[in-house]
Amino acid sequence: MIKLDLLTKLKSHRFVHFLGVGGLNTLFGFAIYTLFALKELSTVTVLIVSNLAAITFNFFTTGGLVFRDLGLARVPNFLIAYAVVFVINLKLIEWLSPLYGGRIWAMAIIVLPMAILSYFIQAWFVFRVKEDHMGIEIKVSNFCRILQLIFYSIVAMRSIISILYLYPSPMGDSIIFLSSSANACTNGILGTPIAPFPFDTQQYKLLWHGFLSPYLYSALNLTCSYWVYYLEYALLSLATTILIITYYQKKFGQLIPLLIACVVYCIQIKQGFRPETLAISLIVIADIFRREKKWTAFFVSFFLLAWEQPTIFIINTIFLNITLGPKAFFKELVKLKTLLMLLAINCLIIVIYPYPIIDLIKGLLLQGSHLSGRSDGSLFAYYIRSDFFPLFGLTFLILFCLVLKRRLAFVLLLPVIYFYGLKAPPTVYNILPLYVSIFLYLLSPENILVETTNTINRKPLLLKAFVFSALLALTGLLQGLSRDIYSLIAFNSNAYTIGSDIQNLKKSGYTVCNIPAYTTAVFPELKYAVSFNPTLEDCTLKNGDNKRVDLIQLSGQSNIGANCKKTEWSTLRNTNIPTFFKTESGYTYLRCFN
């Protein structure tokens, strides 16, 4: 009888179920890994493919058979746990493979310890039983479940491709700020040789913009490795997404925070290494502190915007004065504890900024003067077509009309929106954080009530606007993700190839002149001339010399390389790009000989 009771207890014990399901998962994962390891694929590629298959299989077996919980709310923590296991797996296999005769034997050695580690991470971090704030399990609609599955899958694939393949390659303004981070980390100079504006006459100095995120990306990259910047960027956007979902669902259920997370994640991915990515995270953090009435922390988070993106700080200061009212705003601001904390934070930032603050102020004024004279760009291109967030302008207009209906004083923002956004459409990045602020402002009990067990009490028009915006954001995310996957399959280009190529061309007697902008971030140790078009410093040959070569990054332009005497692609793959994508998102470039 005792033996039967013991056997019954063991059968019902969760850890025993862990072992049984873990064995099944291990066999499945090892079989898939072996199948692909026998192919001529890199270890990273083999691990990606086998882990994607294993993640899907393991979630259903572990969640369903062990914890009896297949709720998609568990997916973010599940993906984080697998990301940790993935990185540890990769490093151990790379270390043990030379010692034990190959990666299959290396995997065989570590498979049991890694399985045990995976069990404990899932038990303590992923499937820990928690009740919500009311002790009631919130029932989510089928729509919400489908949306969760799509969004979490996109986030997982987006993060993997960014961290492992460093896609998409930084383009436009994004590379200017990433180049500043790389240059600061490697050469100790916070700035970039890609002169972004005509008035930027200070070599390599970031004197014309907020500097907080370029500085942090650099300071936190202890090895100054290019891939670490992508890791930091992926973690920032991922952390913001998790923060939105975990905090706001306590007050508004699961659907509404998920819709906002879709929009915020899409905007942050769209902005890349631009300062707006961190600025949006700061806006979310400040909003959470405001709701918790932690005013000192709120103002610290909010005033950091001034050092990150001064224009966004100005716009959101106006926005906050309308939402809170000037009296309430300044009442909380002038408290002694808040003022002392703000003074300490600002003094610290002034100390770490590598140049005189007066130079930064002059640079910001010069940039403001330059931007005030701009009227370039197309409203259709930036607000309607709006690559990777289609119809953004329409969704912004709908939400702005909703806040006007709520409080007419928001009409005061119209001149600011025109001057900083509509007047010069390429500066739409100034409007994107305001768009997030509007979303968060509309998250109030008067506008959207909390989900209950079976129903969602809601304002239909507002919910429809949120759903419409989120679906467009998901469309943009899918467009960007499919472009990256297409680029990986069609071109399979590598960020580091260009370094050895430059050296080989020089050894062959060529002078390399123009180079893709991403080179300044991947190889900041090279010598560059300060120029709007990235150029190597030793490009001193006269025009017409037949030993000059330019390296031109592949784009959607049909006439690329038309003026070259001889051309060679850095990849042997097909270089045709579907017009849907506009550009290739990798590191393919054209050797243009003159």
N, C-alpha and C positions, 0 to 999 in steps of 0.2 A: 504493500500500500504506500509506504514511504517513497519507494522508487517510482511508483506511478505518479504520486503527487509532485515529486521532484521533476519528473519528465514533463508533466503538465505545465509546471511553472517555467521550465526552460523553454518549452514551445511557445509560451505566451510572452516571454521576455523579449523586449525590443532589441536588446543587443544580439540575441541569438538570431532574430530575424535579420538584423544588420549583417551578421556573418553569412547567412545563407544568400541573401540578396547581393551582398558584396562579392561573394564568390561568383555568382552569376554575372554581375557587372564586370568583374575582373576578367573572366573568360571572354566575354563579349569584347571588351576594350582591347585585350591582348590579341585576340584574333583579328580584329580590324586593323590594329597597329601593324601586326606581322604582314598582313595582306598588302598594305601600302609600303611598308619598309622594304619589301622585296622589289619594289619598283625603283626606277632611277629618279627619285625625288629627294629634295633636301629634308633634313631632320625636322626643320620648322614646318614645312609643308605637310609631312607625314603626321606630325602631332596635331596640326590644325584640323586636318580631315578626320583623323581618328577620334579626336576629342569632340568635334561637332556631332559625330555619330554617337559617341559614348554619352555626351551630355544629355541628348534627347532620350536615349534609352534609360539612362540612370535616373533621370528625373521621374519618369513614370514608374520605374521599379521601386526606387527608394521612397518616393513620396507616396505611391499607391499601396505598396505591399508592407512597408515598415511603419510609416507614420500616418497612413490613411488620410493623407492631405495632398491633393493635387491642385490646390489653389494657386492661380498664377501670380498672386501677390508674393509667393515664395521665390519666384523666378529671379528677381534682382540679386538677392543674397546667394541663391544657388549659383548664379553666373560668377559672382565675385569669388565664391569658394573655389569654383573650378579654375578661375583665372590664377589664383594663388597656387593651386596644385599644378596647373599647366607650367608656370614659370619654374617651379621647383623641379618638375619632371625634366624640362628642357635642360636645365643646368646640370642636373645629375647625369643625364644620358651623355651630354657632351664631355663631362669629366670622366665617366667610367668607360665609355666606348673604347678608347685607345688601350685601356688597361685589361679589358676582358674580351677582346676579340670581336667587337662590333656592337651596334646599337640594339640588336635583338637580345643578346646576352645581357647587356647593361639593363635593359628593361626588365628582363626576367629576374635580375637581382633586386631591383628596387620595387617591384610590383606589389609585394606584400606590405612593406612599410608604408608605401604611398597609399595603399588601400585603407590601412588603419588610420593614417592621418586624415584621409578623406572622410572616413566614418565620423571621427570626432568633430571635424569642422562642420559637417552637416548636422550633427546632433546638437551642437552648442550654438551654432550661428544661423543655420538655414531653417531647420524644422522645429526649433524651440517653440513650445506651445505658449501663445500669448493671447489674452483676451483684449478686445478693444476697450475704449474708455467707458462703455456702457455695459460691458460684460456680455454683449450680444454679437454673434457672428453676422456681419453685414452680407446680405445676399446681393450679388452684383448681376446685372443683366447680361444676357448673352452677348450683346453688343460690346459691353465693357470687356468681357473675357476675350473676345476676338481681337479687340483693340490692344489689350495687354499682350497677347501672344505676338501680334505683328510688331508692336513697338519694342518689346523686350528683345525680340529676335534681331531687329534692326540695330538696337544699341549694342548687343553682343557682337554682331558681325562688324559693325562700324569700329568698335573698340579693338577687336582683334586685327583688322586690316590696318588700322592706324598705328598700333604699337609694333606689329611684326613686320609690316611691309612699308611703313612710313608713307602711306597714301592718305589723302591726296597730297601731291607735292605742293608746297606753299606758292601761291600765285598772288599777283597784285600787291595790295598794301600788306597782306599777311606776311609776306617774305621780308618786308622792310623791318617789321618789329622782331621777327624771328632772327633775322640777321643781326640786329642790335644785341639780342640776348647772346647769340653765339660769339660775337665779337667781344662782348664784355667778359664772358667766361674764359675765352682763350687768350685774348690780348689785353684784358683789363680796361677796355675802352667801351663805354656804353654808347653805342652809335653804330651806324651802318655806312658803307661806301656807296650804297644806292641812294643818291641824293634825291629825295622825293619831291622837293619843291625848289623853284628857281632861287628863292632867298636863302636856301640852306648852303651857306658858304663855309660853315664850320666842319672841317673834316672829321668824319666818324662820330660826331657828337649829337646825341639825342636832346636837342634844345628846343624843339618845336612841337612837342606833344607830351602828354602824361607818360610816365615811365615806370609805373609800379609793376605791371605784369612782365615787361621785358627784364626788369631788374630781378624779380622773383624767379622767373624761369632760369635765369643765369645763376643766381645764388644757390638754388636748390639742385642744380645739376653739378654734382661733385666731380664727375669725370669729364665734363664738357663734351659728352657724347651727343651726336645729333639725334639718335633714337630716344634719348631720355626726354628731349623736349616734347616729342610726340606722346610719350608716356605721361608727362605732366599735364599736357593738354587734354588727353583722353580722361585722365583721372579727375580733372577739374570739371569737365562737362558731365561726367558720370556721377560725381559727388553731388552736383547741383540737382541732377535728375532725381537721385535717391532722396535728397533732402526735401524736395517738393512733394514727392509721393508720400514719404513717411510722415511729414509734419501735417500737411494740409488734409490728409485723409482722416485724421483724428477729428477734424471739424466739419469736413464736407463729404465724407465718404470716399469711395474709391474712384468713381468716374471723373468727377470734376478735376481733381489733382492730376489724374492721368492725362486729361486733355491739355492742361497747362504744361505738364512735363513734355508732351510731344512738341508743343510750340517752342518752349524754351530751349530744348535740346536741338531742335532744327536750327534755330537762330545762332546758337553757340557754334554748331558745326559749320554753318554758313560763314561765320566770321573768322574762323580759324584762329590764328595767332594775333589778330587785332585786339586792342585793349577792351573792346566791347564785350568779349567773352568773359573776362573777369568782372567787368562792370555789371553785367547781368547777374552774376553770382552774388555780388555785393548787394544789389537791389533786392534779391530774394532773401538774403540773410537779414538785411535791414527791415524788411517787411515782417519777418518772423519775430524779430526783437520788438517791433512796434506792437504787434498783436499780443505779445507777452508783457507789454508795458515795461520793458527793460530799456529805459530811454538813454542811458549812458552808452550801452552797447549799440543801440540803434544809431546814435549820432556818430559814433566812431566808424561804424560800417558805412554810413552815408557819406561822411566827409572824406573817407578814403577815395571816393569817386573823383574828388577834385585832383588827386594825384594820378589817378588812372586815366580819366578822360574828362578834362575840364568842361567841355561842351555839354556832356551828359549830366555833369554835376549842376550846371546852370539850369538846364531844362527840367531836371527832377526837383530842384529847389523850388521852382515856380509851381510844379505839379504838387509838391508836398504842402506848400502854403495854401493852395486851393483846397486840398483834401482835408488838412488838419485845421486850416485857418491860421493866419499870421500870429494871432494872440497865443493860441495853444502851442504853435511851433516854437516861438521864442520863449514862452514860459518854461518849457522843458529844456531848451538849449542853454539858458543862462544860469541853471543850477550849478553850484560851485563844484560838485563832484564831476559833472559833465565837462565843465570848462577846463578843469585841471587835467582830466584824461585827454581831452582834445589837444591841449597845449603840449602834453608829454608826447603824444603820438606824432604830432606835426613837427616837433623839435627833432624827434628820432628820424623822421623821413628826411628832414633838411640835412641832417648829419650824414645819412647814407647816400644822398644824392651826390654824385661825383663832381658836379660843376657848381659854380655860384648860382644861387637861386635867382638873382637878378637877371642872369643870362637866360634862364628858363622863362621868366616873365616876358622878357623882350622877344624871345622866340615865339611864345604863344600869341603875343600881340601881332607879330609879323605874319604868323599863320592865319590869324583871324582876319587881318587885312587882305591877305591873299584869297581866302575863301569867300570874303564878301564880294569880290569881283568876279567870282565864278558863276557861269550860267550854262555850263556844258552838260552833256548827257541827255538821255531820253527818258521821259516819264514812263513810257511803255516798257522799255528795257529793264528798268530798276524797280518799278512798282506793279507792273502787270505780268510781263513774262517772268521777271524776277527769278533767275535760275536758282534752283534748289529751295525755293519757297514760292511757288506760282501764285499769282493773284494776291500777293502780300498787300498791295495798296488797297485792294477792295476790302480785305478783312480789317485792315487798320481803319478805314473809313466807317465800316459798320460798328466797330467797337467804340470809336470816337463819338459817333452819333448816340450810342447808348450812354456814355458818360455825360454827354451834353444834356440828355434827357434827365439824367440823375441830378446834375448840378450845372446850371447854365454858365457859371463862372469859368468853366473850362474853355470857353470861347477865347479867353485871354491867351491860350496856348497857340492859337492859329497863326499869329505873326511869327512865333518861334518855329513852328513846324514848317512854315513857308521858307523862312530864312535859312534854317539849318538842314532842311531836307528837300523840299520841292523846288526851290530856286536852282539848286545844282543837284540833280538826281543821284549822281555818284556818291553824294554824302548821305545816302539813306542810312548808313551805319549810325548816324546820330539819332535817328528816329526809332530804331529797333529796340533799344532799352526802354524808351517811353512806351512802346507797344506792350512790353512785359509789365511795366508799372500799371498800365491801364487794366490789363488782365487781373493783376493782384488786387487792384482797387475794387473791381467788380465782384471779387470774392468776399462778400459780406452777407450776414444773415438776412438782411433786407432784400438782397438780390437772389441768392440761392440758398435754400434751406438744406439742412443735413439730410443725407440718405437715412431712411429708417429701414426696418427689417425687410419690408416687401415693396416699398414704394420710394419714389424720389419726388419730393415737393419742389417745384421749380417754377421759374419764370420762363415760359416756353421760348420766347424770342432770344433771351440771353443764352440759354442752353444751346439753341440751334446755332447761334453765332460762335460759341465755344467749339461745338462739334465741327462746324464748317472750317474754322481755323485749324483745328487739329488734323483734320483729314487732308487739308492742303499741305500742312507741315509734313505729314507722313508721306505724301506724294513727293515732296521735295527731297526728303531723306532717302526714299527709294530711288529717285533719279540719281542722287549723288553716289549711293551705294552701288547701283548697277553700273555707273560709269567707272568706279574703281575696280569692280570685278572684271568688267570688260577690258580695262587697261591692263590688269594683271594677266589675263588670258592672252590678249592680243599682242602685248608688248613686253611684259615681264621685265621692265626696266628697273635698274638699281640706282639708288641715290649716290653710291660711292664709285660707280664706274668712271665718272668724269674725271676724278682725281688722277688715276693712272693714265687715262687717255691724254690729259694735258701734258703729263710728263713724257709720254711716248712721242707726242707731236713735237715737243721741244727738242727731244733727242734726235728727231729726224730733220731738224733744221727749220721748223716752222715757228712762227711767232703767233701765239694764241692771243686774240684780242677780245672780242665780245664773248661773253659766256652767259649761260642761263643764270637767272637771279638766285636760284636755290643754292648755287655753288658757294655763295658768300656765307651761307649758314652751315653747309656740310663741311667746307674746308676754309674756315675763317683765318687759318694760319697763312694762306696765300696772300700775296701783295696785290691790292686792288687800287685802281684810280677812282677818285670820287666822281661819279657820273650817274646820270639818270638811267643810262643803259650800262649794266654791270660790265666792267672792263678790267682786264689784268694790267697791272702797273707797268710791266715791261713791254707793252705794246707800243713800240716807238718807230716802227717802219713806216715809210711814206705810202700814201695811197698808190695802188697800182703794182706794188711789189708782189710777185707771184709766190712768196713764201708766207703770206698772211692767211690765217684761218680763223673763222668765227664759228662758235658753237651756238646754235639757235634751237631753243626748246620747241618741241613739237606742239602745234596748236591747230585749231580748226581752220586756219586761213588756207585757202586753196593755192595761193601764190608763194608759199614759203619756199625759200631757196631759189626764187626765179632769177635773181641777179648774181648767182654764184657761177663761177666758171666750171666748178666740179663739186659734186655733193656726195656725201656718204652718210647713211643713217647709223646711229649708235646701236641699233638693234636690227636684226635681219627679218623681224616680223613685218606683217602688213602694216603700213602706216596710214591707211584710210580710217578716218574717224567719222562715225555716224553724226549727222548734223544735230541729232537730238542732244548730244553731249557737248557740242561746241569745242571742247578741248579734251586732250588726253590728260589723265590725272596723275601720270607717273613721271618718270625722269628721262624719257626718250628725247634725244636731241639730234640735230642735223649738223654734220661737219661741212662748213661752207668754205671752199678753197678759192682764193683770189690771186 
